[in-house]
Amino acid sequence: MNLVNLDELMASAPVLLDGALGTELLRRGLEDGACPDSWNLQHPDLVAEVARSYAQAGSQIVLTNTFRANRIALQPYGLADQARAINRAGVGLAREGAGGHARVFASLGPSGKLIAAEEIGEAELRAAFEEQAAVLAEAGADALVLETMSDAEEAAIALAACRRTGLPAVVSFTYDSGRRRDRTLTGLTPEQAAARMTDAGADAIGANCGAGIAEYVEICRRLRAATRLPLWIKPNAGLPEIENGRPVYRCSPEEFAERVPALLEAGAAFVGGCCGTNPEFIRACARRLGPPCA
């Protein structure tokens, strides 16, 4: 198990993250509706290739292909019994692709079920996240990232599971709901998320997916006002339009990168991209940021 000191990473902030993973796998042949995480076992070379493309583009941190790899989220695909193997492979492939040029942070996504709606119990949820976090840590992840979260209760349970590993833990929510699109699906505001996760012991908090970089500048500013923890921001490439049943993102890599200084001014320390972004976006951001300090 590797131990990463986020304060040391912060010394060279801003830290450039990677971009979207799922859309890169789709570009390499993943079928709509298929489980991206299963490719860790079925097409390991292509998964490692995505991590490699981001490391070569300038990402200082790459995420593992394990977003849906808790056994609850894997169940609809009939893959729950392969959860451990998928997570273990995900870390190894990201590290292989990074080639020593980027840190490997492990991705953990939501279960897809809500406690408040009584779709799942806390004990089952806790067990699933404890299993995933433990395997990711044992496989050699440098840190754990809970991303695209919407429910504070689920996030708190997952964070407690991550903290048991001793690795740094980032918690990132998605803000795409409400009249101003500044709330999570369950109605959580940036201020509420920041307070709850700071108290719960997160090492960094943030926002990803849901909206474009322009919209996330204000979200970032509000998070900065609510906590002193490092901020992790991965916006989409703008808001998508649906064409032939698929989302199309109009924001170009250059337009995305032009907004990065505003995001940094708002308080972001870790910056990357989510849906619609790719290595060209990261390369454009790297040019905008210049070489990292030390």
Wavefront OBJ file of the C-alpha trace (Angstrom):
o trace
v 0.000 0.000 0.000
v 1.379 3.404 -0.974
v 0.921 6.464 1.191
v 0.591 9.851 -0.488
v 0.801 13.111 1.414
v -1.667 15.502 -0.216
v 0.187 18.435 1.334
v 3.260 17.441 -0.681
v 1.185 17.349 -3.865
v -0.292 20.714 -2.941
v 3.216 22.166 -2.844
v 3.210 21.931 -6.644
v -0.446 22.954 -7.075
v -2.271 23.268 -9.324
v -2.206 19.518 -9.902
v -3.413 18.404 -13.314
v -5.790 15.435 -13.296
v -6.979 13.252 -16.162
v -10.117 13.499 -18.289
v -13.054 11.206 -18.992
v -12.490 7.464 -19.038
v -15.808 5.983 -20.139
v -15.998 7.954 -23.368
v -12.431 6.957 -24.202
v -13.405 3.304 -23.829
v -16.475 3.891 -26.009
v -14.136 5.309 -28.637
v -12.153 2.079 -28.404
v -15.191 -0.142 -28.914
v -17.083 -0.400 -25.626
v -20.743 -0.987 -26.461
v -23.486 1.310 -25.140
v -24.922 -0.153 -21.969
v -21.940 -2.411 -21.306
v -20.028 -2.190 -18.038
v -16.793 -0.218 -18.587
v -15.200 -1.760 -15.505
v -15.454 -5.250 -17.012
v -12.852 -4.216 -19.584
v -10.237 -4.443 -16.822
v -10.534 -8.203 -17.334
v -11.711 -8.394 -20.953
v -9.525 -5.759 -22.652
v -6.755 -4.813 -20.205
v -4.481 -3.464 -22.932
v -7.059 -0.855 -23.969
v -7.703 0.243 -20.387
v -3.979 0.714 -19.795
v -3.796 2.604 -23.084
v -6.261 5.224 -21.799
v -4.219 5.830 -18.646
v -1.088 6.043 -20.789
v -2.669 8.633 -23.089
v -3.490 10.873 -20.145
v -0.073 10.519 -18.522
v 1.530 11.411 -21.837
v -0.785 14.419 -22.164
v 0.429 15.801 -18.848
v -1.862 14.337 -16.172
v -0.106 14.155 -12.821
v -2.845 11.895 -11.449
v -4.822 9.247 -13.353
v -7.909 7.474 -12.046
v -8.569 3.745 -12.161
v -11.327 2.178 -14.249
v -13.268 1.148 -11.127
v -16.073 3.710 -10.903
v -18.842 1.050 -11.024
v -16.822 -1.660 -9.322
v -18.607 -1.920 -5.986
v -20.568 -5.181 -5.899
v -23.928 -3.392 -5.696
v -23.350 -1.413 -8.894
v -21.910 -4.501 -10.589
v -24.904 -6.671 -9.719
v -27.142 -5.558 -12.651
v -24.339 -6.616 -15.026
v -24.035 -10.013 -13.342
v -20.486 -9.142 -12.246
v -20.787 -8.861 -8.454
v -18.704 -11.997 -7.917
v -15.884 -10.425 -9.949
v -15.712 -7.224 -7.897
v -12.372 -8.015 -6.284
v -10.712 -9.052 -9.529
v -12.012 -5.993 -11.389
v -10.760 -3.584 -8.723
v -7.392 -5.266 -8.384
v -6.875 -5.202 -12.140
v -8.020 -1.591 -12.348
v -5.183 -0.397 -10.119
v -2.583 -2.478 -11.920
v -3.643 -1.268 -15.364
v -3.684 2.390 -14.341
v -0.210 2.025 -12.871
v 1.010 0.241 -15.995
v -0.373 3.018 -18.191
v 0.956 5.796 -15.968
v 4.426 4.328 -16.302
v 5.703 6.157 -13.248
v 4.802 9.545 -14.740
v 1.548 10.006 -12.781
v 0.086 9.019 -9.440
v -2.731 6.475 -9.434
v -5.858 7.435 -7.512
v -8.616 4.813 -7.334
v -12.140 5.752 -8.394
v -15.179 4.703 -6.352
v -18.625 5.695 -7.593
v -22.088 5.508 -6.005
v -24.043 2.294 -5.620
v -26.954 3.504 -7.717
v -29.373 2.924 -4.825
v -30.750 5.375 -2.244
v -30.940 4.766 1.495
v -33.759 7.312 1.886
v -35.883 5.445 -0.657
v -35.189 2.209 1.246
v -33.627 0.696 -1.860
v -30.688 -0.499 0.226
v -29.677 -0.729 3.868
v -26.694 0.941 5.491
v -25.067 -2.362 6.446
v -25.088 -3.673 2.863
v -23.780 -0.373 1.563
v -21.016 -0.256 4.157
v -19.909 -3.794 3.376
v -19.725 -3.098 -0.363
v -17.609 0.044 0.036
v -15.352 -1.544 2.654
v -14.689 -4.432 0.288
v -13.903 -2.167 -2.660
v -11.754 0.285 -0.718
v -9.740 -2.515 0.898
v -8.987 -4.226 -2.426
v -8.005 -0.936 -4.085
v -5.652 -0.129 -1.212
v -4.126 -3.615 -1.206
v -3.592 -3.381 -4.973
v -1.416 -0.288 -4.507
v -3.599 2.780 -5.121
v -2.004 6.021 -3.957
v -5.314 7.503 -2.780
v -9.072 6.940 -3.081
v -11.563 9.212 -4.852
v -15.297 9.019 -4.205
v -16.707 10.732 -7.278
v -20.052 11.692 -8.815
v -21.713 11.385 -5.403
v -25.142 12.904 -4.750
v -26.308 11.554 -1.389
v -24.614 12.760 1.802
v -25.508 9.581 3.706
v -24.003 7.282 1.093
v -20.931 9.505 0.777
v -20.384 9.462 4.547
v -20.614 5.656 4.660
v -18.245 5.312 1.709
v -15.805 7.834 3.191
v -15.695 5.927 6.478
v -14.847 2.794 4.484
v -12.071 4.626 2.653
v -10.612 6.041 5.864
v -10.217 2.523 7.243
v -7.536 1.878 4.598
v -5.295 4.704 5.822
v -5.125 6.212 2.313
v -6.030 9.845 1.584
v -9.665 10.160 0.515
v -11.235 12.726 -1.829
v -15.025 13.171 -1.964
v -16.508 14.775 -5.077
v -20.208 15.503 -5.626
v -22.131 16.201 -8.822
v -24.119 19.450 -9.022
v -26.701 19.329 -11.790
v -30.086 19.743 -10.111
v -32.311 22.521 -8.812
v -33.401 25.751 -10.441
v -29.821 27.043 -10.561
v -28.261 23.611 -11.171
v -26.256 24.080 -7.977
v -27.573 21.107 -6.003
v -27.002 17.388 -6.107
v -29.765 14.996 -7.092
v -30.760 14.698 -3.424
v -30.820 18.496 -2.924
v -27.410 18.953 -1.323
v -25.782 22.396 -1.764
v -22.017 22.906 -2.086
v -21.976 24.426 1.393
v -23.795 21.455 2.920
v -21.544 18.969 1.148
v -18.414 20.821 2.256
v -19.502 20.975 5.892
v -20.600 17.342 6.058
v -17.519 15.885 4.354
v -15.085 18.131 6.233
v -16.581 16.939 9.514
v -16.505 13.329 8.268
v -12.752 13.510 7.723
v -12.267 13.924 3.967
v -8.771 14.954 2.891
v -10.102 16.931 -0.083
v -13.539 17.650 -1.494
v -14.821 18.767 -4.839
v -17.198 18.579 -7.774
v -17.219 16.578 -10.978
v -19.503 15.835 -13.910
v -22.960 17.419 -14.136
v -21.967 20.787 -15.592
v -19.322 22.542 -17.640
v -16.263 24.403 -16.447
v -17.976 27.807 -16.628
v -20.713 26.650 -14.254
v -18.269 24.977 -11.897
v -16.282 28.158 -11.298
v -19.067 29.420 -9.030
v -19.502 25.990 -7.414
v -15.769 25.973 -6.680
v -15.963 29.467 -5.202
v -18.757 28.378 -2.877
v -16.858 25.283 -1.791
v -13.788 27.423 -1.075
v -15.847 29.695 1.180
v -17.183 26.698 3.106
v -13.990 24.702 3.770
v -10.226 25.035 3.891
v -9.665 21.539 2.486
v -8.028 21.214 -0.959
v -10.554 21.391 -3.795
v -10.802 18.771 -6.567
v -12.700 19.947 -9.669
v -13.410 17.904 -12.837
v -16.082 19.603 -14.985
v -17.668 18.254 -18.149
v -16.825 19.702 -21.567
v -19.866 21.953 -21.317
v -23.496 20.850 -21.329
v -24.211 18.059 -23.822
v -26.621 18.005 -26.752
v -28.188 14.698 -27.763
v -27.547 13.615 -31.336
v -28.563 10.158 -32.589
v -29.112 9.088 -29.007
v -25.645 10.078 -27.833
v -24.429 13.145 -25.939
v -22.328 15.579 -27.958
v -20.142 18.156 -26.202
v -19.455 21.392 -28.083
v -16.722 22.798 -25.860
v -13.286 22.575 -27.489
v -10.071 21.765 -25.607
v -8.904 25.345 -26.045
v -12.162 26.821 -24.733
v -12.000 24.495 -21.734
v -8.385 25.405 -20.973
v -9.168 29.126 -21.206
v -11.458 28.745 -18.185
v -8.877 26.972 -16.035
v -7.327 30.190 -14.609
v -10.789 31.265 -13.378
v -11.202 27.875 -11.711
v -7.828 28.246 -10.004
v -8.699 31.759 -8.888
v -11.883 30.344 -7.369
v -9.775 28.011 -5.257
v -9.251 24.753 -7.150
v -6.039 22.863 -6.384
v -6.712 19.739 -8.464
v -8.118 20.309 -11.955
v -9.109 17.893 -14.706
v -12.067 16.956 -16.871
v -15.063 14.655 -16.815
v -17.584 13.700 -19.526
v -16.696 14.902 -23.006
v -13.047 15.597 -22.212
v -10.117 13.581 -23.553
v -6.297 13.738 -23.678
v -6.434 16.765 -25.985
v -8.251 18.694 -23.222
v -5.576 17.721 -20.721
v -2.835 18.654 -23.174
v -4.460 22.089 -23.673
v -4.700 22.563 -19.896
v -1.054 21.557 -19.491
v -0.028 24.210 -22.003
v -2.110 26.797 -20.143
v -0.651 25.844 -16.732
v 2.952 25.448 -17.835
v 5.371 22.902 -16.312
v 4.599 21.853 -12.718
v 6.729 23.269 -9.936
v 9.200 20.750 -8.526
l 1 2 3 4 5 6 7 8 9 10 11 12 13 14 15 16 17 18 19 20 21 22 23 24 25 26 27 28 29 30 31 32 33 34 35 36 37 38 39 40 41 42 43 44 45 46 47 48 49 50 51 52 53 54 55 56 57 58 59 60 61 62 63 64 65 66 67 68 69 70 71 72 73 74 75 76 77 78 79 80 81 82 83 84 85 86 87 88 89 90 91 92 93 94 95 96 97 98 99 100 101 102 103 104 105 106 107 108 109 110 111 112 113 114 115 116 117 118 119 120 121 122 123 124 125 126 127 128 129 130 131 132 133 134 135 136 137 138 139 140 141 142 143 144 145 146 147 148 149 150 151 152 153 154 155 156 157 158 159 160 161 162 163 164 165 166 167 168 169 170 171 172 173 174 175 176 177 178 179 180 181 182 183 184 185 186 187 188 189 190 191 192 193 194 195 196 197 198 199 200 201 202 203 204 205 206 207 208 209 210 211 212 213 214 215 216 217 218 219 220 221 222 223 224 225 226 227 228 229 230 231 232 233 234 235 236 237 238 239 240 241 242 243 244 245 246 247 248 249 250 251 252 253 254 255 256 257 258 259 260 261 262 263 264 265 266 267 268 269 270 271 272 273 274 275 276 277 278 279 280 281 282 283 284 285 286 287 288 289 290 291 292 293 294
